[in-house]
Every structure is written in structure tokens, then in C-alpha cells.
Amino acid sequence: MYVSEIMTIGAHTCGTRDSLNSAAQTMWEHDVGALPVIDEEGRAMAMITDRDICMAAYTQGMRLVHIPVSAACSRSIVTVYEDDTLSAAEALMREHQIRRVPVIDRAHKPVGMLSMNDLARHVSKPGQRHNGLSPSSIVETLAAVCQPTADLPQVVSSAF
């Protein structure tokens, strides 16, 4: 099976110069927790999550309207193509510990998103052909995604 068969079609995006306020508004309006960040030509170049926005607000102490997406987004991106297999996409998600991955076309423009939710819903359908995916593989991938990253710096708050 291919990514195109279960992905969420259409990807809401933001640009590097957009404010975090604008990115948060897009997430709120479309009920999503992550957006591909695109360059001037519309190609996916990074990701921004709702957590990235919260952490930027906390660490920078500025209003979201004054912080550009470029200050909080990832410095790289993991993507899949519509014609990639679901098992290959799941392996990338597991390896890179990501819950959502943008689906791009051959011009690297976002055309949709594939999430752990999409994979879980797919394998839960009775009588569905799963082609290498199984409930146990999804659980293993979720466990890998949820594994804490030891390299993250600890932030200590003196708010109290």
C-alpha cells in the first residue's frame, strides 16, 4: 500500500517570515498540531509544531506576533512521497521519532500529511490489506516516537 491511499490530503503551511501568531492561528483554525514550513517557491523546508510555538514563547519572552516562524521551526525536515510505501513511511517515522510527516510531490511541495493516527486507523480496519503494517508494528513505532531524547537541554524556570 502507498502513502497516497491513507494520507490526509492537503497540507496547511506557513512561511519562515510568518509570525508564530499566524502559524498558531492556522493550527487552531484547521485543528492541526504541526505545519510544514515552506520557502518562497512553496517547497517544504522545515516543520513547526504547537510545542515549538509554546517553547519559543516561553524561552524568548516575547509576544508571538513578534517572533518569526524561522526562530522556532526545525532546521531540517523528513518527508515522504505519495508513492512511498506505508511500511517505508512508518520506518522513517520510527527512525526520526516523528508523529507526523509531510507528503510532498516531486517538486517538494506539500500535498498532504501522514500521521501515526492515519496508520493506526488503517491497521484497525477489519478485512483491510495492511501490506507489512500491523498493530504490533504501529505500537513499536509509537513507542520509538515517544522515547525521550536525552540530548534535549533542561530548562529551569525561576517563576516561583
Backbone as a ProteinNet text record, in pm:
[ID]
protein_1_A
[PRIMARY]
MYVSEIMTIGAHTCGTRDSLNSAAQTMWEHDVGALPVIDEEGRAMAMITDRDICMAAYTQGMRLVHIPVSAACSRSIVTVYEDDTLSAAEALMREHQIRRVPVIDRAHKPVGMLSMNDLARHVSKPGQRHNGLSPSSIVETLAAVCQPTADLPQVVSSAF
[TERTIARY]
83.1	0	87	29.9	104.8	52	138.6	105.2	-20.1	-32.2	-145.8	-280.9	-281.8	-407.5	-466.8	-383.8	-439.2	-401.7	-319.5	-276.4	-394.4	-376.8	-472	-434.7	-527.5	-499.7	-505.3	-407.5	-397.5	-313.5	-223.9	-138.2	-145.6	-181	-176.4	-30.8	16.6	158	175.4	300.8	337.3	476.3	513.6	644.8	737.7	865.6	965	947.1	894.3	877.6	744.8	654	526.6	553.4	465	479.6	430.7	479.2	429.9	281.3	234.6	92.5	12.5	60	-6.7	-5.4	108.7	118.2	22.6	18.1	-72.2	-217.9	-250.3	-387.1	-424.2	-333.2	-358.7	-381.9	-299	-316.1	-452.7	-491.2	-619.2	-736.2	-732.3	-842	-860.2	-750.7	-757.8	-739.4	-734.6	-724.6	-606.7	-489.3	-366.5	-261.3	-164.6	-60.5	76.2	84.4	212.4	186.1	279.2	269.1	403.1	401.7	523.9	555.4	681.6	727.4	781.3	734.4	773	862.4	942.7	1025.8	945.9	1011.2	942.7	881.4	934.6	882.1	775.5	742.5	640.1	690	822.4	880.1	894.8	864.9	878.1	1025.5	1054.3	1193.4	1213.2	1104.3	1112.9	973.4	965.1	836.5	828.2	706.6	681.1	564.2	576.8	471.1	413.8	298.6	239.9	334.9	407.1	505.2	619.6	666.5	771.8	727.1	601.3	548.1	544	496.5	490.1	628.7	723.9	859.6	926.7	899.8	955.6	897.8	768	704.5	766	786.4	842.9	988.4	1070.8	1214.2	1250.3	1168.9	1202.4	1129.7	1024.5	954.9	897.7	858.4	801.7	663.6	585.5	455.5	476	388.3	400.4	400.7	331.1	324.8	462.6	554.3	687.8	795.6	759.3	857.3	830.8	930.8	910	915.4	847.8	849.4	992.9	1079.6	1219.2	1292.2	1245	1310.5	1273.2	1170.4	1123.8	1110.2	1114.5	1092.1	1215.8	1195.5	1306.2	1408.5	1525.2	1629.5	1638.4	1558.6	1553.6	1412.6	1390.7	1258.1	1271.7	1183.9	1171.8	1040.9	1044.5	924.8	910.2	792.8	767.4	695	702.8	629.8	498.6	403.9	274	286.8	388.4	403.5	500.8	543.3	621.7	528.9	584.7	502.6	475.6	366.7	333.8	440.4	494.4	596.7	723.9	759.8	877.1	851.9	731	696.1	698.4	643.6	644	786.9	873.9	1014.4	1081.9	1053.4	1108.9	1058.2	929.1	869.8	934.7	957.4	1020.7	1165.4	1239.3	1381	1399.7	1315.1	1330.5	1243	1169.1	1083	984.9	910.6	812.4	673.7	573.2	434.3	363.4	415	352.5	461.4	434.3	532.2	461.1	516.7	455.7	473.4	370.5	375.5	398.1	501.2	536.4	527.5	516.5	522	667.8	693.1	832.2	896.1	816.8	871.1	894.1	876.9	895.1	791	676.1	566.3	471.6	430.3	341	206	162.1	31.9	-56.3	-0.3	-77.2	10.3	-48.2	23.7	-8.9	87.5	67.8	101.7	11.1	32.1	23.6	69.8	53.9	-94.7	-180.4	-325.2	-373.1	-322.1	-360.6	-320.8	-198.6	-150.8	-234.6	-262.8	-340.7	-481.9	-545.8	-680.4	-679.1	-573.7	-562.8	-554	-466	-449.8	-566.8	-648	-761.9	-884.6	-881.9	-996.6	-996.8	-1103.1	-1108.5	-1117.1	-1048.5	-1052.2	-968.5	-898.1	-815.5	-680.8	-628.6	-495.5	-394.3	-301.6	-211	-69.5	-31.8	98.9	216.4	244.8	361.6	334.3	221.1	185.5	101.1	117.5	37.4	15.4	-82.1	-98.9	29.4	101.3	224.5	333	341.6	442.3	408.2	278.5	236.5	269.7	247.5	281.4	432.1	512.4	658	700.9	638.2	670.9	630.2	512.3	468.8	562.4	604.5	698.3	830	877.9	1002.8	986	871.2	843.4	838.1	782.9	764.9	888.2	991.2	1114.6	1176.9	1206.8	1267.1	1402.1	1427.4	1555.5	1645.8	1753.5	1844.2	1922.3	1928.7	2011.7	1945.3	1817.9	1749.9	1799.7	1825.8	1869.8	1756.6	1789.4	1691.3	1674.6	1550.6	1521.5	1468.9	1528.7	1486.9	1415.8	1298.7	1220.3	1236.8	1248.7	1254.8	1129.8	1018.6	894.7	833.5	873.1	811.3	900.7
-118.8	0	124.4	231.5	354.8	465.1	559.6	673.5	743.9	759.7	832.3	770	641.7	572.5	604.9	653.3	682.5	820.2	895.4	1026.6	1122.8	1226.7	1336.6	1427.7	1446.2	1524.8	1673.1	1746.1	1889.1	1916.3	2009.9	2045.6	2196.1	2235.1	2376.1	2406.7	2521.6	2555.5	2695.8	2728.7	2865.7	2891.6	3018.2	3056.9	3094.3	3099.9	3131.7	3271.8	3363.3	3502.5	3527	3428.9	3443.1	3449.9	3511.4	3516.5	3385.8	3357.4	3240.6	3256.3	3379.3	3403.9	3354.3	3383.8	3340.6	3187.8	3125.4	2978.9	2915.7	2970.6	2918.4	2934	3045	3067.6	2963.9	2934.7	2833.1	2697.1	2664	2536.3	2531	2637.9	2643.4	2628.3	2704.7	2705.7	2572.3	2496.6	2370.8	2248	2268.8	2159.9	2067	2127.6	2051.5	2094.4	2008.4	2037.6	2062.1	2059.5	2081.7	2133.5	2216.1	2270.8	2256.4	2217.5	2228.4	2377	2409.9	2545.9	2544.6	2638.8	2640.3	2759.4	2743.4	2853.8	2938.8	3034.7	3127.6	3058.2	2941.6	2867.2	2765.1	2760.1	2668.1	2528.7	2510.4	2379.3	2362.2	2242.1	2211.8	2215.7	2290.3	2303	2279	2280.5	2263.1	2229.9	2208.2	2184.8	2274.9	2311.9	2383.7	2313.3	2291.2	2224.9	2321.5	2284.1	2365.4	2371.7	2264.8	2264.5	2362.6	2367.1	2462.4	2605.6	2634.7	2769	2798.7	2704.2	2723.6	2744.8	2664.3	2674.5	2805.5	2851.5	2980	3093.8	3089.1	3192.8	3193.2	3074.2	3062.3	3108.9	3061.7	3091	3230	3286.8	3418.1	3532.5	3501.4	3603.3	3716.9	3685.8	3788.1	3744.7	3839.5	3806.4	3729.1	3635	3550.3	3630.1	3740.5	3823.3	3880.9	3887	3943.4	3837.4	3710.6	3603.6	3538.5	3537.2	3472.4	3320	3253	3106.4	3055.5	3126.1	3082.6	3071.3	3140.1	3135.3	3011.1	2939.2	2825.1	2694.9	2701.3	2579.4	2489.6	2367.5	2272.9	2325.6	2271.1	2310.6	2213.6	2109.4	2011.6	1954.6	1869	1810	1668.2	1582	1446.4	1443.4	1398.4	1394.4	1257.5	1233.3	1114.6	1158.7	1073.6	1096.7	1018.7	1060.6	994.4	847.5	815.5	678.3	595.5	646.5	566.3	464.4	351.8	251.7	295.1	245.2	276.2	222.3	105.4	49.7	133.9	190.3	278.2	407.2	461.2	583	557.1	443.9	409.5	395.2	334.7	318.7	454.6	550.3	685.8	752.7	736	795.4	736.3	608.7	540.5	589.2	590.4	629.6	773.3	861.7	1004.9	1051.3	960.5	989.3	1102.4	1087	1188.8	1127.2	1200.9	1155.2	1189.8	1293	1341.4	1371	1336.7	1361.2	1422.1	1531.1	1590.2	1497.1	1492.7	1420	1525.3	1504.3	1603.8	1543.9	1633.2	1589.7	1596.2	1566.2	1561.3	1700.1	1806.2	1942.6	1984.8	1891.4	1912.2	2004.8	2013.7	2094.7	2004.3	2048.4	1966.8	1943.7	1816.8	1780.7	1713	1684.3	1618.6	1589.4	1518.5	1478.2	1332.4	1262	1125.9	1126.8	1075.1	1076.9	936.1	924.3	798.6	763.4	863.6	839.9	772.7	819.6	759.6	612.7	583.4	444.5	357.4	408.6	331.9	305.3	406.5	386.7	283.6	286.6	193.4	48.6	22	-117.6	-165.3	-74.8	-116.1	-156.5	-132	-167	-317	-385.7	-529.8	-559.7	-665.9	-708	-623.4	-526.3	-437	-503	-485.8	-532.8	-435.8	-485.9	-396.7	-390.7	-484.6	-483.2	-444.9	-526.8	-503.7	-426.1	-358.5	-288.3	-381.5	-369.4	-449.2	-367.9	-405.7	-334.8	-335.7	-446.4	-451.4	-360.8	-347.4	-257	-111.6	-79.5	57.3	86.5	-10.2	8.2	28.2	-48.7	-33.3	104.4	150.9	283.7	392.2	380.7	479.3	479.8	362.6	355.1	423	405.5	469.9	621.7	665.5	809.3	873.1	801.5	854.9	841.4	774.7	757.6	894.2	927.4	1058.2	1074.9	1195.8	1228.7	1283	1213.6	1250.5	1377.3	1415.8	1529.4	1665.2	1667.2	1794.8	1868.4	1998.6	2074.4	2090.2	2095.4	2114.8	2264.7	2310.9	2450	2460.1	2546.7	2563.1	2696.3	2694.6	2816	2868.3	2999	3061.9	3146.6	3100.3	3176.8	3175	3080.9	3071.3	3127.4
0	0	0	-51.5	-66.6	24.9	52.9	138.2	87.8	-43.2	-101.7	-66.7	-30.4	-3.8	133.8	227.8	361.5	415	343	392.2	400	478.6	480.8	365.3	274.1	153.8	186.8	134.9	158.6	281	269.2	382.4	403.5	522.9	559.3	590.3	547	560.7	616	643.8	679.3	622	618.1	568.2	681.5	653.4	756.5	812.3	731.8	776.1	846	839.5	909.9	1059.7	1132	1277.8	1339.7	1459.3	1531.3	1560.6	1576.2	1597.2	1476.6	1357.8	1235.7	1223.9	1255	1249.9	1350.7	1472.2	1575	1531	1469.2	1421.3	1315.3	1223.5	1120.6	1185.3	1284.4	1354.9	1422.8	1488.1	1559.1	1460.9	1352.2	1256.6	1184.8	1169.9	1095.2	1183.9	1316.3	1412.6	1383.3	1363.7	1339.9	1440.5	1465.6	1563	1502.5	1368.8	1301.6	1160.8	1115	980.1	909	782.2	704.5	683.9	692.7	666.1	523.9	443.1	302.5	270.8	164.9	118.5	19.4	-42.7	-132.6	-254.3	-292.5	-406.3	-365.5	-235.5	-188.6	-156.7	-151.4	-119.9	30.5	78.3	220.8	260.6	368.9	412.2	561.5	639	784.7	835.8	966.5	1032.7	1154.7	1190.4	1315	1383.1	1513.2	1589	1692	1746.1	1852.2	1971.7	1998	2107.2	2078.8	1954.5	1916.9	1947.3	1916.4	1940.5	2089.9	2168.2	2314.6	2373.6	2331.2	2386	2344.1	2222.9	2179.2	2262	2287.2	2369.6	2508.9	2564.1	2699.4	2704.3	2612.9	2620	2570.6	2481.1	2426.4	2495.6	2568.9	2645.7	2563.3	2441.8	2353.5	2308.1	2259.9	2202.8	2073.2	2047.7	1929.1	1799.4	1799	1678.9	1643	1739.9	1717.8	1692.4	1694.9	1674	1538.2	1448.9	1319	1331.6	1242.8	1238.4	1232.5	1160.9	1145.9	1279.4	1382.3	1513.7	1592.8	1550	1629.2	1551	1419.5	1340.4	1341.3	1295.7	1285.1	1185.1	1189.5	1094.4	976.9	981.3	873.1	866.9	769.9	754.3	701.2	747.2	696	619.7	495.7	412.4	346.5	295	213.5	87.3	-14.3	-138.7	-135.8	-216.6	-224.4	-263.5	-344.2	-391.8	-307.6	-192.8	-98.6	-33.7	6.5	74.4	218.2	272.4	411.2	505.8	476.3	564.7	561	445.9	437.6	515.4	504.1	577.8	728	769.6	911.5	962.7	884.4	925.5	944.3	856.5	871	998.2	1025.8	1145.5	1270.2	1269.2	1382.8	1399.4	1289.9	1294.7	1342.2	1296.6	1327.2	1443.3	1505.6	1620.2	1591.4	1482.1	1444.5	1431.1	1475.1	1471.1	1341.3	1273.9	1152.1	1050.3	926.2	821.1	699.7	646.6	526.6	406.4	325.5	199.2	92	9.5	-92	-231.4	-329.5	-468.2	-514.7	-639.1	-689.7	-696.2	-685	-679	-533.8	-439.6	-295.2	-234	-298.7	-245.2	-166.2	-47.3	35.9	-31.4	-28.8	-84.7	19.3	136.1	240.7	360.9	456.5	577.3	606.1	663	710.6	858.7	939.5	1084.5	1142.1	1265.5	1337.9	1345.3	1359.2	1363.3	1235.1	1119.7	992.1	988.2	1032.9	1033.2	1126.9	1246.7	1344.2	1292.9	1234.6	1180.3	1067.7	987.8	876.2	924.7	1020.2	1065.2	1150.6	1199.7	1283.1	1201.4	1071	986.6	959	998.1	972.1	822.8	782.7	643.7	550.2	603.2	521.8	494.6	376.4	338.2	399	480.6	553.9	497.7	413.2	345.2	434.4	532.2	616.6	743.3	751.1	873.8	960	1088	1180	1306.5	1386.1	1513.2	1596	1595.8	1676.4	1619	1485.7	1429	1460.6	1461.8	1495.7	1641.8	1729.8	1871.5	1886.7	1813.8	1820.2	1770.8	1664.4	1612.3	1710.2	1768.1	1867.2	1987.7	2032	2144.4	2108.2	1986.5	1943.1	1936.5	1883.9	1873.9	2012.3	2108.3	2243.8	2331.3	2282.5	2359.7	2386.7	2512.6	2541.9	2472.8	2429.8	2369.6	2478.8	2506.9	2616	2585.4	2458.1	2419.2	2437.9	2476.7	2492.2	2616.6	2603.5	2721.3	2820.9	2946.2	3050.9	3074.5	3078.5	3104.7	3247.1	3324.3	3463.2	3475.5	3531.1	3547.2	3689.6	3699.5	3831.8	3854.7	3798.4	3807.6	3948	4033.1	4165.2	4272.3
[MASK]
++++++++++++++++++++++++++++++++++++++++++++++++++++++++++++++++++++++++++++++++++++++++++++++++++++++++++++++++++++++++++++++++++++++++++++++++++++++++++++++++

